[in-house]
Structures are given as structure tokens and as C-alpha cells.
Amino acid sequence: MSRIPTPATINDAPEASRPLLEQVSKQLGSVPNMFRLEAQSAAALEGHLGLSGALAKGRVPAATRERIALAIAEYNGCGYCLSAHSYIAANLAKLSPEEIAANRSGRSTDAKADAAVVFALKVAQLRGRVTDADLAAVREAGYDEAQIVEIVQHVALNVYTNYLNEVAQTEIDFPVATGVAA
């Protein structure tokens, strides 16, 4: 059970958050627990949706965004995010079980994506204090300055959702990922 109350329905959420949850419902076909939890603060929910929406228009491919999310969730030990992103990676991004396992280990079976995942994990592990060599490696893999900035934002967004779900102990409403306690 979540340590922060999660509204059971959109109508149970604070009034200011309801239109935002309706948008989530339209986009996803349902409203996962994390978004209903986040709805306790319309400002937080709006900020999350705004950043997510902006990054979705960016140049880092959707599959690589999922790879990064998996690496960061594993690093931070967030069972909710591991389960959510394992489901999304398999069913929407169409990543193989081997790729998902590699991503959770901070790697990728795709050479270019591997550079992004390795760099993203270093950003998290080193709290942004990456080396010149780390930047050179991601550039050499074909990522430009805009994509590097986006990778850093993806790390920040995933750290936020990991921390929120760990603080709240959000009930997992996705198939529970391997190695995650339900």
C-alpha cells in the first residue's frame, strides 16, 4: 500500500489535477498509479507531463529513452519504474528480453544505444560529474550536443519518478519485473 494516498479514480483526485489525468487516460488508455499519486500536486503532475511531452519531441529515439529508463530504474532500485518500463520496453518499444536485461545492466546490444545508456548511467552514478572521455565516447557514437542534453534530462526525469515511487512505495500496477519484490 502506498505511503502517500493514491486517488482511486480521476474524480477522487484534486480538482486541479483532473484535466491532466484525463489527458493521461486519453494517451495511455488508463491512468497508472504513479500518475494518480502524482496528482496530489497538480503542479508536480503538470511538470512531469510537460517535461515528458517535450522530451518525446526530442531527437533521442523512443526505444533509447526506454533503455535509459530501465538502466536508471535498476540503478536506483525502483521496482515500480522497473516494472512499468519493462512492460513499455517489451510491448511498445518492442525490445527483446535480452535487450531489456542488458539495459537493466547499464548496457545495450545496439552499439549506438549502448553509448547513450552507458553515458546516462554515468551521469546518474557520478551526479553529472562525467569526464571529458565520457562526453567524447557518447559523441563518437553519433550523439550531438542536443541529444546529449536530452539524455541528461531523461536521467533527471527518471531519477525524479524513481524517487517519488520509492518515497511513496507506489503499488505496482504493471506486470512485476523479474527480480522486483511485489
RAKAWO-V788763 format. One record per backbone hydrogen bond with DSSP energy under -0.5 kcal/mol. CO is the residue of the C=O (numbers start at 1). NH is the residue of the N-H. If there is no record, write none. Layout:
co:CO nh:NH
co:CO nh:NH
This chain:
co:5 nh:7
co:9 nh:12
co:9 nh:13
co:10 nh:13
co:14 nh:17
co:14 nh:18
co:15 nh:18
co:15 nh:19
co:17 nh:21
co:18 nh:22
co:19 nh:23
co:20 nh:24
co:21 nh:25
co:22 nh:26
co:23 nh:27
co:24 nh:28
co:25 nh:29
co:30 nh:32
co:32 nh:35
co:32 nh:36
co:33 nh:37
co:34 nh:38
co:35 nh:39
co:36 nh:7
co:37 nh:40
co:38 nh:41
co:38 nh:45
co:41 nh:45
co:42 nh:46
co:43 nh:47
co:44 nh:48
co:45 nh:49
co:46 nh:50
co:47 nh:51
co:48 nh:52
co:49 nh:53
co:50 nh:54
co:51 nh:55
co:52 nh:56
co:53 nh:57
co:54 nh:57
co:55 nh:58
co:59 nh:61
co:61 nh:65
co:62 nh:66
co:63 nh:67
co:64 nh:68
co:65 nh:69
co:66 nh:70
co:67 nh:71
co:68 nh:72
co:69 nh:73
co:70 nh:74
co:71 nh:75
co:72 nh:76
co:73 nh:77
co:73 nh:78
co:74 nh:77
co:77 nh:79
co:78 nh:82
co:79 nh:83
co:80 nh:84
co:81 nh:85
co:82 nh:86
co:83 nh:87
co:84 nh:88
co:85 nh:89
co:86 nh:90
co:87 nh:91
co:88 nh:92
co:88 nh:93
co:89 nh:95
co:96 nh:100
co:97 nh:101
co:98 nh:102
co:99 nh:103
co:100 nh:104
co:101 nh:105
co:102 nh:105
co:102 nh:107
co:103 nh:106
co:109 nh:111
co:110 nh:114
co:111 nh:115
co:112 nh:116
co:113 nh:117
co:114 nh:118
co:115 nh:119
co:116 nh:120
co:117 nh:121
co:118 nh:122
co:119 nh:123
co:120 nh:124
co:121 nh:125
co:122 nh:126
co:123 nh:128
co:124 nh:127
co:126 nh:129
co:128 nh:130
co:131 nh:135
co:132 nh:136
co:133 nh:137
co:134 nh:138
co:135 nh:139
co:136 nh:140
co:137 nh:141
co:138 nh:143
co:139 nh:142
co:144 nh:148
co:145 nh:149
co:146 nh:150
co:147 nh:151
co:148 nh:152
co:149 nh:153
co:150 nh:154
co:151 nh:155
co:152 nh:156
co:153 nh:157
co:154 nh:158
co:155 nh:159
co:156 nh:160
co:157 nh:161
co:158 nh:162
co:159 nh:163
co:160 nh:164
co:161 nh:165
co:162 nh:166
co:163 nh:167
co:164 nh:168
co:165 nh:169
co:165 nh:170
co:168 nh:3
co:168 nh:4
co:177 nh:180
